[in-house]
Amino acid sequence: FIEETMSEPLQKALNGLSVDFRRTLILVDVQELSYEEVAGLMCCPVGTVRSRLHRAREALRKALQKPAGAEH
C-alpha cells in the first residue's frame, strides 16, 4: 500500500530504521495520528513517541542526504 507510492531511496531509508522508529514515523507523519494516539497504540509514554519521532526523522534525513552508492 504505502510502499507502492514511495520512491526507492525513501523506502530504503525507512527500511533502515528500527521497527519502533519506523512505526512511530508512519503513524504520526503518514497516518496523521496524534502523539497521544500513537502512545496508546505503542504502549509507551508520549515523551517516548516524541523522542522516537525526532530520532526517526533525523535518521531518515541523514540517510536521504547520503550520496548515491554510499554505504555509510
Stockholm file with secondary structure:
# STOCKHOLM 1.0

chainA/1-72         FIEETMSEPLQKALNGLSVDFRRTLILVDVQELSYEEVAGLMCCPVGTVRSRLHRAREALRKALQKPAGAEH
#=GR chainA/1-72 SS CCGGGSCHHHHHHHHTSCHHHHHHHIIIIISCCCHHHHHHHHTSCHHHHHHHHHHHHHHHHHHHHSCTTCCC
#=GC SS_cons        CCGGGSCHHHHHHHHTSCHHHHHHHIIIIISCCCHHHHHHHHTSCHHHHHHHHHHHHHHHHHHHHSCTTCCC
//
